[in-house]
Each structure stands twice: as structure tokens, then as C-alpha cells.
Amino acid sequence: MKERLVGTPRMAEVARFLRDEIYDEEKIDFSLLTSLELAKKHTYENVRAGSDITLLYYMPTSISYEVRCKAEIHEDGPYFEFVNALHDVFHGKRERWGPAYLMRIMEIYYNSVEAMGRRIYP
């Protein structure tokens, strides 16, 4: 029996749709990351005070990447609308949209034990 979808789409289906229908290396800038601000607390105040940020991606016990970025806060306009709409695709419609972060990747370091801070981008 074929599974019937109820509610919001499952992440695998959304990822498949994005890969098959949206993904285009000519149109996507892979030097940008986005995220949403949901609480307007520490991160929001820190980005408002200065645009240099560092993201840490860590998977215990040994995988670690440091991504240094310049961040912008968008509270309206196309970035704001796109990032919030993409969030809604995964999680369902929310009553209120939040500010969107646009992060321009400046440097990436591989911080795992065997590399200890080796710069891998640019």
C-alpha cells in the first residue's frame, strides 16, 4: 500500500524536490549560508553589533569545521522572504516570520585532530 502524506512534507521529499527541481549550480551561490533568528537574543544582538561571525560544526569525537563569515540581518526583502518560506516548507506555516541571516563565507578551517586548524577555503 502506498504511503499517504498527512500534514507537512517529509524532509526527504523536500530535499528530493529541491535537488530535482530547484538545484542549479549556475543560480546557487555556494559561498552563502542562511539561517533564521527565532528569539532575537544573543546572536541577534551580536550580529547587530558587528558582522564578523564564526560558525562551528562539530561531530564528536573528532570532526570539526570553523566557518568564518560576514553576516547580515534581513528583516524584509527577497532574502527574508526566501529563507522564511524555505523554513515553512520543512516545518509548516508559522504565524510570524523572523529575521533572516545571510552569511558570506570568508574562510573555512578544518579543526579536526589530524588537521588542527588547516585552512581549506579559500
Phi, psi and omega in degrees: 000133181287135181292135179260131181277135176232137179077213183286153179297151175287152184301322180297321179291320178296314180299319178297316178298312180300317180295315187278328188250334187250319187303127178204111183301338179285338185250342184260130177264105185281003175266007180244143171236154176227159175200168177249148173261122182253339187242341184054050180246236188301307183299315180302312180294320179296317180291323177297327182282335180189148189271348181282123179225160175231128175256137178245125174250118186226130174234108182305142014255350189222352183269127182208131176232142176245123182244114180265130187223163164256126185250147174231148174254129178243120181249005171195177178090184188295320178296314178304311183293317182295311184295319178293319179295320178297320175301317180296327178299319181281321191245357183092162184294135175255161178289323186225136176270151180251167177302146179252138173265136170244119185243119178268117182290126178257317181211151172228133178242139174267111188254014179294164186308317184286344183251322178049056174093027179285126178287128180242352176207138352286000000 
